[in-house]
Amino acid sequence: MRSTAILALLGLGLVASSPVFAVESFPGTNTGAISDAPSGSPSCGVNNLGPPRVVNFDVNGMVFGVVAVSVSMNLVHSWRGDLVVKLAAPGGSPSQIIFSHTGSNVPNGCGHNGVLNGLYTFEDTADRDWWGSAFPTIPVGSYRASAPGGADPGGGAVLLSTNFRNLAPELANGTWTLTFWDAGDAGTGSVNAATLYIDQSDLIFRDGFQTATP
């Protein structure tokens, strides 16, 4: 099931032959516990991923190319730096890391030990820096996606939508995935809900209406 927000203005000398604003929302399925990473040495890092938790989004009814994407996730986890999260279009490509190994600039680092507990949204218009929010419990709210950790430098803010922009409807319709891996063998957690948002606004009207000619 999906929901749609559409705003269209007609008349008064303005022509809008297609939606000016159309953001589709798609709820995720297969939420649940995120399996812990294998125990042993190293206890954390890029080579210590546990089995994935793959959340699926049934995207359908797209009629315009993708303009932007964002995703919200209700996360609970005792060690933020353990998590690797990736969004992918149908078939696995294109894809984008949303965040990974937060707070670690070395391959075997355990990263930031902040607790996740609530709804976190990742969108390109957000003001918050994910790595910069180094609190004992990470505040809920909207954040920018970040470059992968586990390497130096890591963690800079990145645009989530770049790899998906202009994806044609026939490639956007299908099963999108949001994959979670745990990269540390102590902290545990789960993804309790997730929603994918796809902006498919008609690019002709992206920057305003066109004035009708007599």
Z-matrix of the N, CA and C atoms (Angstrom, degrees):
N
C 1 1.461
C 2 1.521 1 108.62
N 3 1.332 2 116.61 1 145.64
C 4 1.450 3 121.09 2 178.91
C 5 1.509 4 108.52 3 -136.08
N 6 1.306 5 116.69 4 159.19
C 7 1.455 6 121.23 5 175.19
C 8 1.506 7 108.49 6 -123.19
N 9 1.338 8 117.47 7 151.42
C 10 1.449 9 121.85 8 -174.42
C 11 1.505 10 110.28 9 -131.36
N 12 1.324 11 116.11 10 136.05
C 13 1.463 12 121.50 11 171.76
C 14 1.509 13 107.72 12 -112.51
N 15 1.342 14 118.25 13 118.38
C 16 1.461 15 122.15 14 -176.48
C 17 1.515 16 109.43 15 -129.68
N 18 1.332 17 115.66 16 131.73
C 19 1.457 18 121.94 17 174.93
C 20 1.511 19 107.18 18 -123.04
N 21 1.346 20 116.80 19 124.15
C 22 1.459 21 120.32 20 178.54
C 23 1.520 22 108.32 21 -138.33
N 24 1.326 23 117.04 22 130.77
C 25 1.451 24 122.59 23 179.17
C 26 1.515 25 108.96 24 -114.98
N 27 1.340 26 115.41 25 132.61
C 28 1.448 27 121.08 26 -179.04
C 29 1.521 28 108.74 27 -126.85
N 30 1.338 29 115.93 28 155.58
C 31 1.459 30 121.27 29 175.83
C 32 1.511 31 112.13 30 82.33
N 33 1.348 32 115.34 31 -171.54
C 34 1.462 33 122.89 32 -179.56
C 35 1.523 34 111.59 33 53.01
N 36 1.336 35 115.06 34 35.31
C 37 1.462 36 119.28 35 177.47
C 38 1.501 37 114.22 36 78.58
N 39 1.352 38 118.10 37 8.28
C 40 1.456 39 121.25 38 -179.32
C 41 1.509 40 108.59 39 -112.53
N 42 1.333 41 115.30 40 137.95
C 43 1.447 42 120.55 41 179.99
C 44 1.521 43 108.36 42 -112.22
N 45 1.315 44 116.52 43 125.90
C 46 1.464 45 121.20 44 175.26
C 47 1.510 46 107.68 45 -136.18
N 48 1.330 47 116.97 46 92.39
C 49 1.454 48 120.88 47 -175.52
C 50 1.521 49 111.98 48 -83.66
N 51 1.319 50 117.47 49 -7.21
C 52 1.453 51 122.16 50 179.13
C 53 1.515 52 108.07 51 -150.82
N 54 1.334 53 118.15 52 167.65
C 55 1.459 54 119.52 53 -174.54
C 56 1.523 55 112.90 54 -57.46
N 57 1.320 56 115.15 55 140.72
C 58 1.450 57 120.71 56 173.67
C 59 1.528 58 109.52 57 -84.13
N 60 1.309 59 115.87 58 -33.41
C 61 1.455 60 120.93 59 -176.42
C 62 1.518 61 108.09 60 -138.54
N 63 1.311 62 117.90 61 121.43
C 64 1.454 63 120.67 62 -179.06
C 65 1.520 64 109.23 63 -147.86
N 66 1.315 65 117.07 64 99.77
C 67 1.455 66 122.17 65 178.03
C 68 1.528 67 108.02 66 -111.73
N 69 1.316 68 115.22 67 121.13
C 70 1.458 69 120.99 68 178.81
C 71 1.527 70 109.15 69 -95.24
N 72 1.310 71 117.61 70 140.11
C 73 1.458 72 121.57 71 175.55
C 74 1.521 73 109.44 72 -118.52
N 75 1.322 74 115.44 73 137.09
C 76 1.460 75 121.93 74 -175.49
C 77 1.527 76 109.39 75 -130.59
N 78 1.316 77 118.12 76 117.89
C 79 1.466 78 120.48 77 179.87
C 80 1.521 79 111.75 78 -73.94
N 81 1.320 80 115.25 79 147.13
C 82 1.460 81 120.10 80 -179.64
C 83 1.517 82 112.50 81 -87.85
N 84 1.323 83 114.69 82 151.35
C 85 1.466 84 122.34 83 174.68
C 86 1.529 85 108.73 84 -121.37
N 87 1.308 86 115.44 85 164.57
C 88 1.462 87 123.60 86 -178.38
C 89 1.528 88 111.88 87 69.79
N 90 1.316 89 116.78 88 34.77
C 91 1.458 90 120.86 89 172.58
C 92 1.529 91 109.59 90 -74.89
N 93 1.329 92 115.69 91 165.13
C 94 1.458 93 118.80 92 179.11
C 95 1.514 94 111.63 93 152.18
N 96 1.323 95 115.55 94 -161.07
C 97 1.463 96 121.47 95 -176.61
C 98 1.530 97 110.91 96 -65.61
N 99 1.328 98 115.30 97 145.32
C 100 1.461 99 122.56 98 174.39
C 101 1.522 100 106.92 99 -99.97
N 102 1.321 101 116.64 100 116.56
C 103 1.461 102 120.61 101 -175.52
C 104 1.517 103 111.62 102 -60.96
N 105 1.324 104 116.28 103 140.07
C 106 1.449 105 121.78 104 -179.64
C 107 1.526 106 110.45 105 -69.28
N 108 1.334 107 115.27 106 156.63
C 109 1.454 108 120.67 107 176.17
C 110 1.528 109 110.31 108 -71.35
N 111 1.339 110 117.76 109 157.84
C 112 1.471 111 119.76 110 177.72
C 113 1.523 112 111.32 111 -60.91
N 114 1.320 113 116.64 112 143.71
C 115 1.459 114 120.39 113 176.61
C 116 1.523 115 109.89 114 -79.53
N 117 1.306 116 115.11 115 159.35
C 118 1.456 117 119.54 116 179.79
C 119 1.500 118 111.29 117 126.57
N 120 1.308 119 117.19 118 -157.22
C 121 1.462 120 122.63 119 -178.20
C 122 1.519 121 109.34 120 -121.30
N 123 1.347 122 118.14 121 129.60
C 124 1.463 123 126.07 122 -1.57
C 125 1.532 124 111.35 123 -72.84
N 126 1.323 125 115.64 124 154.78
C 127 1.456 126 119.79 125 -178.97
C 128 1.517 127 112.20 126 -84.14
N 129 1.353 128 117.25 127 -15.14
C 130 1.470 129 122.81 128 -179.66
C 131 1.518 130 108.91 129 -143.29
N 132 1.320 131 114.93 130 164.66
C 133 1.455 132 118.14 131 168.86
C 134 1.504 133 115.93 132 123.07
N 135 1.327 134 114.30 133 -177.22
C 136 1.458 135 121.57 134 -170.61
C 137 1.525 136 113.15 135 -69.62
N 138 1.325 137 117.98 136 -18.49
C 139 1.467 138 120.72 137 -179.29
C 140 1.521 139 112.29 138 -107.17
N 141 1.322 140 117.18 139 21.92
C 142 1.461 141 120.56 140 -174.78
C 143 1.525 142 111.53 141 -130.56
N 144 1.325 143 117.92 142 41.24
C 145 1.456 144 121.30 143 -176.60
C 146 1.521 145 111.98 144 -79.61
N 147 1.338 146 114.71 145 136.78
C 148 1.452 147 120.08 146 173.55
C 149 1.524 148 111.53 147 -81.96
N 150 1.331 149 118.42 148 179.14
C 151 1.472 150 121.57 149 177.67
C 152 1.526 151 110.36 150 -60.02
N 153 1.316 152 117.11 151 143.06
C 154 1.467 153 119.53 152 -175.82
C 155 1.520 154 113.00 153 -76.20
N 156 1.324 155 115.12 154 149.81
C 157 1.469 156 123.13 155 164.79
C 158 1.523 157 105.77 156 -104.63
N 159 1.333 158 117.51 157 114.29
C 160 1.463 159 122.16 158 -175.47
C 161 1.523 160 109.26 159 -107.12
N 162 1.328 161 115.85 160 112.03
C 163 1.459 162 122.24 161 175.42
C 164 1.527 163 108.09 162 -91.92
N 165 1.320 164 116.56 163 132.97
C 166 1.462 165 121.87 164 -175.77
C 167 1.527 166 111.69 165 -109.06
N 168 1.332 167 115.66 166 142.89
C 169 1.457 168 122.65 167 175.80
C 170 1.524 169 108.27 168 -123.70
N 171 1.323 170 116.69 169 119.49
C 172 1.463 171 121.77 170 179.04
C 173 1.523 172 108.79 171 -85.16
N 174 1.315 173 116.66 172 96.07
C 175 1.463 174 122.07 173 -177.89
C 176 1.518 175 109.03 174 -92.48
N 177 1.330 176 115.35 175 126.08
C 178 1.460 177 120.23 176 179.71
C 179 1.513 178 109.29 177 -149.75
N 180 1.316 179 116.41 178 161.73
C 181 1.452 180 121.51 179 176.60
C 182 1.517 181 114.84 180 80.99
N 183 1.332 182 118.55 181 9.24
C 184 1.460 183 120.47 182 177.40
C 185 1.525 184 109.47 183 -70.04
N 186 1.329 185 116.34 184 132.03
C 187 1.460 186 120.81 185 -179.21
C 188 1.522 187 112.55 186 -122.58
N 189 1.329 188 117.83 187 -14.79
C 190 1.460 189 122.11 188 175.93
C 191 1.523 190 108.58 189 -120.18
N 192 1.329 191 115.85 190 164.42
C 193 1.447 192 120.33 191 176.00
C 194 1.526 193 111.20 192 -66.04
N 195 1.321 194 115.93 193 157.05
C 196 1.466 195 121.59 194 -179.83
C 197 1.522 196 109.71 195 -71.54
N 198 1.325 197 116.29 196 130.35
C 199 1.459 198 122.26 197 175.45
C 200 1.524 199 110.35 198 -98.16
N 201 1.334 200 117.12 199 -44.39
C 202 1.454 201 121.59 200 -178.88
C 203 1.522 202 109.05 201 -157.27
N 204 1.326 203 115.73 202 157.29
C 205 1.452 204 121.19 203 175.18
C 206 1.527 205 108.77 204 -131.59
N 207 1.316 206 115.00 205 154.16
C 208 1.457 207 121.91 206 170.82
C 209 1.515 208 107.21 207 -149.51
N 210 1.328 209 116.26 208 164.17
C 211 1.454 210 119.54 209 -177.42
C 212 1.518 211 109.23 210 -148.06
N 213 1.326 212 115.29 211 138.47
C 214 1.460 213 121.11 212 174.17
C 215 1.518 214 108.42 213 -113.93
N 216 1.332 215 115.41 214 148.05
C 217 1.460 216 120.35 215 -179.17
C 218 1.521 217 109.78 216 -146.05
N 219 1.314 218 115.17 217 132.33
C 220 1.450 219 120.75 218 174.87
C 221 1.524 220 106.92 219 -91.24
N 222 1.339 221 115.41 220 106.37
C 223 1.458 222 121.83 221 -171.23
C 224 1.514 223 111.39 222 -115.77
N 225 1.312 224 114.84 223 140.69
C 226 1.460 225 122.34 224 168.44
C 227 1.521 226 106.83 225 -128.14
N 228 1.332 227 117.05 226 124.35
C 229 1.467 228 120.14 227 177.95
C 230 1.516 229 108.99 228 -159.37
N 231 1.315 230 116.19 229 143.31
C 232 1.460 231 120.83 230 -175.72
C 233 1.525 232 113.46 231 -86.99
N 234 1.346 233 118.40 232 -7.34
C 235 1.470 234 120.71 233 -178.80
C 236 1.525 235 108.22 234 -151.63
N 237 1.325 236 115.95 235 97.83
C 238 1.464 237 121.00 236 -174.38
C 239 1.529 238 112.85 237 -56.11
N 240 1.335 239 117.08 238 -37.83
C 241 1.460 240 120.57 239 -176.06
C 242 1.507 241 114.68 240 -64.10
N 243 1.340 242 117.42 241 -13.72
C 244 1.469 243 119.96 242 178.57
C 245 1.522 244 112.97 243 -71.94
N 246 1.322 245 117.47 244 -27.22
C 247 1.461 246 119.96 245 -164.11
C 248 1.522 247 114.19 246 -85.37
N 249 1.335 248 113.70 247 142.02
C 250 1.459 249 123.82 248 168.98
C 251 1.527 250 106.27 249 -122.54
N 252 1.339 251 116.96 250 127.24
C 253 1.460 252 120.96 251 -175.79
C 254 1.527 253 108.92 252 -131.02
N 255 1.327 254 116.55 253 128.08
C 256 1.473 255 121.10 254 -177.58
C 257 1.522 256 110.80 255 -133.37
N 258 1.326 257 116.39 256 133.95
C 259 1.462 258 123.07 257 174.20
C 260 1.518 259 108.79 258 -101.47
N 261 1.345 260 116.25 259 136.63
C 262 1.463 261 120.53 260 -179.73
C 263 1.514 262 110.50 261 -138.69
N 264 1.325 263 115.61 262 143.63
C 265 1.457 264 123.03 263 175.10
C 266 1.531 265 109.58 264 -75.80
N 267 1.343 266 117.76 265 171.41
C 268 1.464 267 120.37 266 179.63
C 269 1.529 268 112.10 267 -52.54
N 270 1.324 269 115.83 268 136.26
C 271 1.451 270 120.93 269 -178.16
C 272 1.519 271 113.81 270 84.12
N 273 1.338 272 117.20 271 -3.58
C 274 1.455 273 120.84 272 176.99
C 275 1.509 274 116.17 273 93.05
N 276 1.332 275 117.13 274 -4.26
C 277 1.463 276 120.39 275 -178.21
C 278 1.531 277 109.77 276 -147.00
N 279 1.350 278 115.88 277 138.09
C 280 1.458 279 129.39 278 -1.84
C 281 1.524 280 112.08 279 -71.43
N 282 1.343 281 114.90 280 168.27
C 283 1.454 282 120.29 281 179.49
C 284 1.525 283 109.09 282 -144.74
N 285 1.336 284 115.30 283 166.88
C 286 1.458 285 120.43 284 -179.48
C 287 1.523 286 109.37 285 -153.48
N 288 1.335 287 116.71 286 127.76
C 289 1.454 288 120.78 287 170.61
C 290 1.531 289 108.18 288 -67.74
N 291 1.319 290 117.28 289 128.39
C 292 1.459 291 121.20 290 176.77
C 293 1.524 292 110.01 291 -85.31
N 294 1.314 293 116.54 292 -45.92
C 295 1.463 294 121.38 293 168.53
C 296 1.518 295 108.08 294 -161.91
N 297 1.328 296 116.17 295 156.23
C 298 1.465 297 120.37 296 176.89
C 299 1.516 298 110.10 297 -158.68
N 300 1.345 299 116.09 298 145.01
C 301 1.465 300 122.68 299 175.34
C 302 1.527 301 110.73 300 45.47
N 303 1.327 302 115.59 301 48.52
C 304 1.464 303 121.34 302 -175.43
C 305 1.533 304 111.40 303 -57.17
N 306 1.316 305 115.83 304 125.58
C 307 1.456 306 121.24 305 177.33
C 308 1.511 307 115.18 306 89.97
N 309 1.325 308 118.10 307 -0.54
C 310 1.464 309 120.97 308 -179.14
C 311 1.526 310 110.79 309 -112.06
N 312 1.335 311 117.06 310 129.14
C 313 1.454 312 122.50 311 175.35
C 314 1.526 313 112.65 312 -111.41
N 315 1.341 314 116.11 313 16.67
C 316 1.470 315 120.96 314 177.33
C 317 1.521 316 108.39 315 -131.74
N 318 1.333 317 118.70 316 152.25
C 319 1.471 318 120.94 317 -174.14
C 320 1.523 319 114.97 318 -58.93
N 321 1.328 320 118.38 319 -34.22
C 322 1.468 321 120.58 320 -176.02
C 323 1.524 322 112.84 321 -105.49
N 324 1.336 323 117.76 322 17.25
C 325 1.452 324 120.53 323 -179.06
C 326 1.508 325 112.61 324 -75.46
N 327 1.349 326 115.72 325 149.51
C 328 1.465 327 120.75 326 178.44
C 329 1.522 328 112.48 327 -90.17
N 330 1.337 329 118.01 328 -10.31
C 331 1.452 330 120.71 329 173.78
C 332 1.515 331 113.92 330 72.65
N 333 1.330 332 114.44 331 -163.58
C 334 1.462 333 121.00 332 -173.79
C 335 1.524 334 110.93 333 -78.50
N 336 1.346 335 115.31 334 136.48
C 337 1.461 336 119.98 335 -174.55
C 338 1.523 337 113.93 336 -93.11
N 339 1.332 338 117.88 337 21.13
C 340 1.457 339 120.81 338 179.10
C 341 1.518 340 112.48 339 -63.44
N 342 1.325 341 115.42 340 147.27
C 343 1.462 342 122.48 341 179.51
C 344 1.529 343 109.30 342 -89.68
N 345 1.317 344 116.25 343 135.83
C 346 1.468 345 122.30 344 173.86
C 347 1.519 346 108.29 345 -101.36
N 348 1.328 347 116.27 346 132.67
C 349 1.467 348 119.01 347 -177.93
C 350 1.528 349 110.03 348 -160.22
N 351 1.328 350 116.31 349 81.82
C 352 1.457 351 119.33 350 177.68
C 353 1.513 352 112.32 351 146.14
N 354 1.331 353 114.61 352 -158.97
C 355 1.457 354 121.95 353 -173.52
C 356 1.528 355 110.31 354 -95.80
N 357 1.336 356 115.62 355 121.89
C 358 1.455 357 122.71 356 179.18
C 359 1.530 358 108.23 357 -121.53
N 360 1.334 359 115.07 358 128.68
C 361 1.458 360 120.96 359 -179.02
C 362 1.520 361 109.18 360 -115.06
N 363 1.324 362 116.21 361 136.76
C 364 1.455 363 121.55 362 179.63
C 365 1.523 364 108.32 363 -117.10
N 366 1.336 365 114.53 364 117.62
C 367 1.457 366 121.31 365 -176.58
C 368 1.520 367 109.47 366 -150.76
N 369 1.321 368 115.28 367 153.35
C 370 1.463 369 120.05 368 -174.16
C 371 1.520 370 113.27 369 -71.09
N 372 1.322 371 117.83 370 -18.27
C 373 1.460 372 120.81 371 -178.88
C 374 1.527 373 112.82 372 -91.27
N 375 1.319 374 117.83 373 -0.06
C 376 1.460 375 120.66 374 -178.45
C 377 1.522 376 110.98 375 -70.65
N 378 1.337 377 116.25 376 151.84
C 379 1.466 378 122.03 377 178.60
C 380 1.522 379 112.52 378 -94.00
N 381 1.315 380 118.11 379 -23.18
C 382 1.458 381 120.17 380 -172.17
C 383 1.523 382 112.78 381 -80.11
N 384 1.325 383 114.97 382 143.05
C 385 1.457 384 123.74 383 175.46
C 386 1.527 385 108.48 384 -94.68
N 387 1.332 386 117.70 385 121.52
C 388 1.459 387 121.64 386 -175.48
C 389 1.525 388 111.75 387 -61.61
N 390 1.318 389 118.20 388 -47.01
C 391 1.462 390 120.61 389 -179.14
C 392 1.522 391 111.12 390 -70.47
N 393 1.317 392 117.66 391 -30.83
C 394 1.457 393 120.64 392 -177.78
C 395 1.516 394 113.50 393 -73.03
N 396 1.329 395 117.41 394 -13.68
C 397 1.463 396 120.68 395 -179.40
C 398 1.527 397 109.62 396 -88.61
N 399 1.323 398 115.08 397 68.26
C 400 1.469 399 120.95 398 -174.62
C 401 1.524 400 110.56 399 -92.34
N 402 1.308 401 116.51 400 64.92
C 403 1.459 402 122.71 401 179.92
C 404 1.530 403 109.52 402 -102.90
N 405 1.343 404 117.61 403 159.26
C 406 1.471 405 118.83 404 176.78
C 407 1.528 406 112.69 405 -56.56
N 408 1.332 407 116.73 406 -41.12
C 409 1.464 408 122.04 407 170.34
C 410 1.519 409 107.12 408 -120.49
N 411 1.318 410 117.34 409 124.18
C 412 1.459 411 121.70 410 -174.86
C 413 1.525 412 109.20 411 -71.61
N 414 1.333 413 118.53 412 123.51
C 415 1.466 414 119.89 413 -178.56
C 416 1.526 415 111.62 414 -60.77
N 417 1.320 416 116.39 415 139.76
C 418 1.461 417 119.99 416 174.59
C 419 1.524 418 108.36 417 -68.26
N 420 1.331 419 116.31 418 158.58
C 421 1.462 420 120.42 419 179.33
C 422 1.511 421 111.49 420 140.54
N 423 1.340 422 115.24 421 -162.46
C 424 1.466 423 122.24 422 -175.08
C 425 1.524 424 110.64 423 -101.42
N 426 1.337 425 115.11 424 139.86
C 427 1.462 426 122.41 425 -177.61
C 428 1.525 427 110.18 426 -138.13
N 429 1.342 428 114.63 427 159.62
C 430 1.456 429 120.34 428 168.25
C 431 1.526 430 108.90 429 -81.49
N 432 1.314 431 117.29 430 148.97
C 433 1.461 432 120.88 431 170.55
C 434 1.529 433 108.52 432 -65.67
N 435 1.328 434 116.74 433 161.18
C 436 1.461 435 119.58 434 -176.72
C 437 1.521 436 110.94 435 -131.14
N 438 1.324 437 114.86 436 154.29
C 439 1.457 438 120.96 437 175.03
C 440 1.527 439 109.15 438 -64.58
N 441 1.334 440 117.82 439 150.59
C 442 1.466 441 120.24 440 -177.05
C 443 1.521 442 112.77 441 -60.83
N 444 1.335 443 115.55 442 142.91
C 445 1.447 444 121.42 443 170.53
C 446 1.521 445 110.16 444 -87.74
N 447 1.333 446 115.82 445 -169.42
C 448 1.460 447 120.15 446 -176.50
C 449 1.503 448 112.57 447 85.04
N 450 1.311 449 117.63 448 3.21
C 451 1.467 450 123.84 449 178.71
C 452 1.517 451 107.24 450 -149.43
N 453 1.325 452 116.08 451 161.81
C 454 1.464 453 121.27 452 -179.26
C 455 1.524 454 108.65 453 -115.86
N 456 1.342 455 119.57 454 121.51
C 457 1.466 456 125.90 455 0.39
C 458 1.519 457 111.38 456 -86.37
N 459 1.306 458 115.44 457 158.38
C 460 1.457 459 120.86 458 176.00
C 461 1.504 460 109.61 459 -141.29
N 462 1.323 461 115.47 460 161.44
C 463 1.438 462 119.82 461 169.76
C 464 1.499 463 118.27 462 93.86
N 465 1.326 464 118.90 463 -2.25
C 466 1.451 465 119.36 464 177.96
C 467 1.515 466 111.67 465 -65.56
N 468 1.331 467 116.91 466 148.93
C 469 1.466 468 121.15 467 179.65
C 470 1.520 469 110.32 468 -64.59
N 471 1.328 470 116.97 469 138.54
C 472 1.458 471 123.29 470 178.78
C 473 1.516 472 109.19 471 -132.22
N 474 1.321 473 116.32 472 161.09
C 475 1.458 474 121.31 473 175.51
C 476 1.525 475 109.68 474 -83.25
N 477 1.309 476 115.94 475 127.04
C 478 1.459 477 121.21 476 179.29
C 479 1.520 478 111.87 477 -72.74
N 480 1.340 479 117.27 478 -32.39
C 481 1.466 480 121.07 479 -169.76
C 482 1.516 481 115.05 480 -84.40
N 483 1.333 482 117.95 481 -14.53
C 484 1.464 483 120.55 482 -169.89
C 485 1.525 484 112.49 483 -54.09
N 486 1.320 485 117.65 484 -48.16
C 487 1.466 486 120.34 485 -175.62
C 488 1.523 487 113.59 486 -72.29
N 489 1.336 488 116.97 487 -17.33
C 490 1.461 489 120.49 488 -177.44
C 491 1.524 490 113.31 489 -102.00
N 492 1.319 491 117.08 490 -14.44
C 493 1.461 492 120.88 491 -174.88
C 494 1.526 493 110.71 492 -61.32
N 495 1.321 494 115.26 493 137.20
C 496 1.469 495 124.52 494 179.76
C 497 1.537 496 113.36 495 72.28
N 498 1.338 497 116.95 496 11.13
C 499 1.461 498 119.00 497 174.06
C 500 1.523 499 108.99 498 -62.16
N 501 1.334 500 116.73 499 125.35
C 502 1.462 501 121.81 500 -175.16
C 503 1.524 502 110.93 501 -67.03
N 504 1.353 503 117.00 502 152.30
C 505 1.471 504 120.13 503 -178.65
C 506 1.523 505 113.38 504 -53.44
N 507 1.324 506 117.40 505 -40.82
C 508 1.461 507 119.08 506 -177.39
C 509 1.532 508 112.16 507 -67.43
N 510 1.322 509 117.33 508 -19.86
C 511 1.459 510 121.26 509 176.24
C 512 1.522 511 111.77 510 -94.91
N 513 1.332 512 116.62 511 -22.94
C 514 1.464 513 120.49 512 -179.72
C 515 1.527 514 111.78 513 -83.55
N 516 1.329 515 117.33 514 -30.68
C 517 1.461 516 119.93 515 177.72
C 518 1.531 517 109.55 516 -72.61
N 519 1.305 518 116.11 517 131.54
C 520 1.464 519 121.08 518 -178.01
C 521 1.518 520 109.67 519 140.25
N 522 1.313 521 116.69 520 -161.45
C 523 1.461 522 121.45 521 -176.26
C 524 1.519 523 111.20 522 -96.33
N 525 1.332 524 115.61 523 110.14
C 526 1.453 525 121.88 524 170.49
C 527 1.521 526 107.96 525 -84.57
N 528 1.338 527 115.99 526 154.73
C 529 1.464 528 119.88 527 -178.92
C 530 1.524 529 110.49 528 -130.68
N 531 1.315 530 113.89 529 144.68
C 532 1.460 531 122.62 530 171.99
C 533 1.521 532 105.27 531 -122.36
N 534 1.340 533 116.05 532 109.91
C 535 1.462 534 121.15 533 -172.21
C 536 1.522 535 110.51 534 -106.24
N 537 1.327 536 115.39 535 133.82
C 538 1.460 537 123.34 536 179.37
C 539 1.523 538 108.94 537 -116.35
N 540 1.317 539 115.83 538 130.60
C 541 1.455 540 121.59 539 171.02
C 542 1.526 541 109.06 540 -122.41
N 543 1.319 542 116.51 541 147.74
C 544 1.455 543 122.44 542 172.48
C 545 1.524 544 107.82 543 -102.84
N 546 1.326 545 117.23 544 129.40
C 547 1.462 546 121.68 545 -175.65
C 548 1.523 547 112.53 546 -113.97
N 549 1.334 548 117.73 547 17.85
C 550 1.456 549 121.26 548 177.57
C 551 1.511 550 109.88 549 -139.43
N 552 1.342 551 117.18 550 144.03
C 553 1.465 552 119.19 551 -170.50
C 554 1.526 553 114.12 552 -93.89
N 555 1.332 554 117.12 553 19.24
C 556 1.464 555 117.73 554 179.38
C 557 1.533 556 111.55 555 -122.27
N 558 1.328 557 118.12 556 -52.57
C 559 1.459 558 121.26 557 -177.58
C 560 1.520 559 111.93 558 -72.40
N 561 1.317 560 115.55 559 148.03
C 562 1.464 561 120.88 560 179.41
C 563 1.523 562 109.82 561 -131.59
N 564 1.323 563 115.56 562 165.76
C 565 1.459 564 118.80 563 179.14
C 566 1.505 565 112.49 564 -179.42
N 567 1.338 566 115.01 565 -170.44
C 568 1.462 567 120.99 566 -177.26
C 569 1.521 568 109.76 567 -155.64
N 570 1.325 569 115.28 568 158.72
C 571 1.456 570 122.06 569 168.90
C 572 1.522 571 105.92 570 -108.41
N 573 1.319 572 116.09 571 117.49
C 574 1.465 573 120.84 572 -171.96
C 575 1.523 574 113.35 573 -94.86
N 576 1.327 575 117.18 574 -19.70
C 577 1.461 576 122.08 575 177.50
C 578 1.523 577 107.48 576 -166.23
N 579 1.316 578 116.15 577 156.46
C 580 1.462 579 120.83 578 176.51
C 581 1.523 580 108.69 579 -156.85
N 582 1.322 581 115.64 580 148.23
C 583 1.464 582 121.53 581 177.85
C 584 1.524 583 108.85 582 -137.54
N 585 1.320 584 115.58 583 132.66
C 586 1.459 585 122.53 584 175.31
C 587 1.517 586 108.63 585 -100.44
N 588 1.334 587 116.58 586 133.48
C 589 1.456 588 122.86 587 177.55
C 590 1.526 589 108.54 588 -116.61
N 591 1.329 590 115.89 589 128.90
C 592 1.462 591 120.88 590 178.44
C 593 1.519 592 108.60 591 -123.26
N 594 1.320 593 115.30 592 120.96
C 595 1.460 594 122.41 593 176.00
C 596 1.522 595 107.59 594 -89.97
N 597 1.327 596 115.95 595 116.72
C 598 1.463 597 120.74 596 178.89
C 599 1.526 598 110.59 597 -120.35
N 600 1.340 599 115.97 598 36.00
C 601 1.458 600 119.89 599 179.36
C 602 1.520 601 110.76 600 -54.49
N 603 1.316 602 115.07 601 142.30
C 604 1.458 603 121.13 602 176.16
C 605 1.520 604 108.66 603 -63.67
N 606 1.329 605 116.99 604 118.64
C 607 1.467 606 120.82 605 -174.95
C 608 1.521 607 112.61 606 -61.87
N 609 1.335 608 117.49 607 -25.27
C 610 1.465 609 120.30 608 179.79
C 611 1.515 610 110.47 609 -59.89
N 612 1.365 611 115.95 610 -35.01
C 613 1.453 612 120.92 611 -175.95
C 614 1.526 613 112.14 612 -108.33
N 615 1.320 614 116.53 613 14.56
C 616 1.448 615 120.57 614 -175.68
C 617 1.528 616 111.92 615 -60.82
N 618 1.342 617 116.27 616 -35.24
C 619 1.468 618 120.49 617 -176.17
C 620 1.516 619 112.92 618 -107.37
N 621 1.326 620 117.34 619 23.93
C 622 1.458 621 120.83 620 177.48
C 623 1.503 622 112.17 621 122.68
N 624 1.324 623 115.90 622 178.30
C 625 1.460 624 121.72 623 -177.47
C 626 1.529 625 110.76 624 -87.11
N 627 1.301 626 113.72 625 157.76
C 628 1.450 627 120.21 626 173.35
C 629 1.517 628 109.02 627 -97.65
N 630 1.304 629 116.84 628 139.67
C 631 1.461 630 120.95 629 178.51
C 632 1.530 631 109.87 630 -79.79
N 633 1.304 632 115.37 631 132.65
C 634 1.458 633 119.73 632 -179.51
C 635 1.525 634 110.01 633 -69.32
N 636 1.319 635 114.75 634 142.75
C 637 1.469 636 119.96 635 175.38
C 638 1.505 637 109.26 636 -96.33
N 639 1.336 638 117.61 637 147.06
C 640 1.466 639 120.56 638 -178.36
C 641 1.519 640 111.80 639 -59.64
